[in-house]
């Protein structure tokens, strides 16, 4: 049989036309783009054409669940350049679905002004004054809820009447379906789709049953039950949150009022517990470590507060002290020390349809 030579292979581009070729490009993944560009000069040129460039990169924003940047006048942007900045620093819908479960709802867009903030220098980096926010910070997509399919060893869970995840040894639809209105029967016998509110107590439970990164556990050594009871609020809308990866070194060994003032003076807030816990769980399950660890001992103090039953003292919740094969701690901080700092963060300016 005669072999097929390169010269005898017909290029489909002249046949199907540029418009149809552009529609085909919508199905490309990020890893496919270099291969397409290397096929030939015509394909590389087609890939870089204005319309196709917009189509490809806007589609990748959607596919990965990364917040799209919108100009105030609605004009197109250099989406490729935007993607290259946001992709490595975003805990996106795609990553959430790899580790936690399918996200409910769509990722909102962000404003140009908020995106431009990423190019500014980090006001809290004393060691490297020229370090940018894009380098030292992370963009979090914070879901309202995720869905998981219960009924197997990966998700031995159910929802109670208050939509709190509970560990269950029985996985029958009859025993679980009555517990919550956020459970629905799937086409597979004995399995339920759980719509899980993305709040602190459910995050702790989900951290025990990740879809990926099971080898990098445990996540928590201990969690104060009062934190789960009293620091458990959840937004009704998907949020985008910009947060520093590490505590501010200058904030260590200060009273919380001084720590808060330190970050407020630069136009930032203290990162709340839900956002910090989400980030630490993801980092531990994906890499086996997080920045709130014991090198040196570090706890990220948050604005969320709680009280114990035996006194009226108000405690600032904190998370940290992580060690591999041991886990992190979540509890109350009632003293100031070198191990306790705060993490600056700010909600993104989002645009919703």
N, C-alpha and C positions, 0 to 999 in steps of 0.2 A: 504494500500500500504506500502511496506517495506521501512523504512527510509534508506538513503544512509549513510553508515558509512565512516569515514575517511580512514580506511584500505582498503575499496573497491574502492576508487578513484584511477585511474591509473595515474601515473606520466608520462607526455608526453616526458620528457627529454630522457630516454633511447630509446624511439621509434623514435623520429624525429632526434636524433643525435645532437652533439654539434654545428656543423656548422649551421644547420637550426635554432637551438635555439639562436645562436648568431645573426642571421639575424632578428629574432623576437624582440630581445632586442633593435634594432634600432628604434622601434616604441615607446619606453618608454619615458615618460616625467620625469622630475626631481623628482616629488612627488611620482612616481611609484616605484623608486628604493628600498626604505626601505621595501615596501610590498613584492617585489620579493625576497629580501634577507631573509625574514622571513618565506617563504613558507616551506623550508626544508634545510638541510645541503647541499644537492646536488645542489640545485638552488643557494644557497649563494656562493658555491665554483665556480660554473659555471659563476656566475656574476663577480667574482673577477679574473677569468683567464685572462692571459695577453692579448690575442686577443680580448676577449669580452670587457675587460676594455677599451681598445683603441677605439673599435667600439662605445661603449656607450657614452663615454665622448666627442669624436670628433663629434658625431652626435648631442650632446646637444649644443656644440659650434655653430654648424650650425643652429640648431633649434631656438636658442635664439638670434642668430645674434651677438655673442660675438667674438672679434678678436681671432683667433687661434694663439698660440705661436709656432713658427717654430725654430728648432735647425739649426745652420749653416750647419751641415753635413747631415741634412735630417733624422736623427735618431728619433724614437718615443720618446715622453716625458711622464712624469706622468701627463696626461691630467686632471685627477681627481683633483690633487693638483692645477694645473693651474686654473681650473674652479672655485674651491673654493675661490681663491683670486680674480679673475676677475668678477665673477657673482655679488657679492654685490656692486661693485664699478663702474659698467659699465651702462651707458645709452645706451642700446643695440637696435638692430633693432626691437626686440619684443616690447620693451617699446615705441619706436618711433611709431610703427604701432598701438599700443593701444591708444595713445594720439593724434597723428598728422595725420597719414595716411600711406599707404603702401609705403615702401621705394623702390626706383628704384636702381637696382644694387646690387652687393654682397659686404659684409664686407671684407676688406682686412685682411690678417694675419699680425702679428707683430713679430719683431725679439726677440730672447732670450735676447739680451743685453738690449733692451727697457723694457722687462718684469722684468729683474733683478733689474732695477731701482726702481721698486715698493717696494722692500725690504729695500731700503736705508732710512735713517732717514730724516725727513722733515727739511731742513736747515732753514726754516722760523718760526719754532715753538719754541718760547722762553719759554713758560710755561711748555711744556712737551718735553724736549730735545730728549727723546727716541722715540717719535711718528714717525711712518713710513709714507712714501708717500702713501702706500696702505690705511692707515687709514684716512689721511687728504685730499686726492685728489679723483678725479672722472675721469673715462675714458669715453670720449664722442665719439660716432660714429656720424660723421657729414655727413648727406646725401647731394648729389647733388640736388636731387628732391624727392618729394613724390607724390603719386597719391591719389586723393579724388574723390568720386562720388558726383557730384552736382545735385541739383534738388529736395532737400527736406529741411526741417527746420534745419537739422543738418549741412548742407553745402549750404546755400543760396549764392553761390559764382560763379564767372566766371573769366576767364583770359582775359585781354585786349591784344592788339597787341604786347605789350612789355613783356608779360608773368607776369604781375602784377595781383595779386588777387584783385578783386573788389566785393563789396557786391552787390547782385542783388535781387530784389523783384520778378523777373520773372525767372522761372526755365524751360523754354521750350528749347528744343534742337535747334530749328530754330533760336531763338534769341541769343543763346550763341555760337553756333558752328562756327559762322563767326568771332568771336572775336580773336581767337588764333589757331595757328596750333598745339598747345599742348593739344587741346581738342579732344576727340574722342567719338562718339556715342556708348552707351552701348545697350545691348539687351532689357533694360527696357525703355519703351516710356518716353520721356521727361527728361531723365537723361544722363549726360555726365561724362566721366572719364577725370579729369583734371590732367595734369602732372605739378606740381607746383614747380618751382625752390625754393630751401631752402635758401632764402636770407632774409635779415633783414626786408624789408617791408612786405614780405609774411608771415614771422614769426609773426609779429604783428597782421595781419589779422587772421591767423590760431589760435592765442591765444584766439580769441573771440569765435571760433567754435571748441572746442576740441571734440574728440570722447569720452573722459572720463574725469572726474574731473570737470564737469560743475558747481558743487556746490562751488568750490573753486575759485571764481572770485570776481571782475574783476582782470585781470593780470596787466593792465596798467592804471594809472591815467592820464598820458599825455605822448606823444611822439613828440619830435620836428620834424616837417615835413622835415626840412633840413637834418636831420640824415637819414631819409628814402630815400631821393634823392641822397645823396652824400656818404653814408656808406653802399652801397647796393651790393657790389661785392659778387660773389659766385664761389666756386671752381668748376672745371670741373671733379674732381675725388672725390670719397668718402674718407673722411679723418678720422683718429683716433687721438684724441687730449687728452692729459693728462693735467688736470687743477686742481688747488687748489680750495677747496670748499669755502674758505673765503679769504678776502683780507688779506694781510700781515700787521699785526698791526704796525710794524716798518715803513711801507710806508705811514702811515697817516701824514697829515700836512706837506707834502714835495712837492716841484715843480716836475712836471712830469719828467723832465730830471734826477732828483735825484731818483725818484721812479723806473724809467727804469734802471738806473745804479745799483740800489740795487738788482734787480732780475737778471740782466745780469751777475753780478759778481758771481752769484751762478750757472750760466749756463742755466738760464731760460729766456723766453720771457714774455712780458706783454700780457695777454690773449686778443684776439680781440673781438669786440662787438658781432659778430655773434655767436661765441661759448658761450659767457657769457649770451647773451639773450636767446639762446636755453636752457641752463641749468636752468636759473631762471624761464622761462615759465614752463618747466617740473616740477620743484620743487613746484611752486605755484599751478599748477593744480593737482599734485599728493598728496601734503601734506598740502596745504593752507598757506605755508610760504616759504621764501628763506633767504639765509644768507645776501643778500644785502637789509637789512630791517632797522627798526628804533630802534633796540635794541643792540647797540646804532645806531644812524643814520649812514648809510653806503652807499657810492656810489663807484662802481667799475669803475675806470677810464680805458679807453682802448686806444690803439694806433690809432684808427680810428678818422679822423678829418673831420671837415666841416666848412663852412663859411656862415654867414648870408648875405642877400642881401644889407643891409644898411651899412656894413663896411667890411674891409678886414681882420678882426681879425680871426685867426685860432683857433678853439675850439676843445679840446679833448672831444670825446663823452664819456658818462658815463651812467651807469644804476644803480638804487638803490632807497632807501627811501621807500621800500615796506611796506605797512600796510594792514592787512586783511580788506576786503570790501571797500578798497580805491584803492589799486594797487601800482605799481612802476612807477618811472619816468625815461624817457630816454631823455637826452639833452646834452648840452655843459657845461663843467666845465672850468671856467676862473679864478678860485681862488684856493688857497690851504687852506685846513682846516682839522680838526680832523675827519670829516666825509668822507673824500676822500682818498682812497687807491688804490692799484693795486693788481691784481690777477696773480700769476705766472702760466705759462702754456708752453707746448712744443708739437709740432707735434710728433706723434709716427713714428718710423722707420717701414714702412709698406712693405710687400711683396705682389706683385700682380702677378696673373697668367700670 
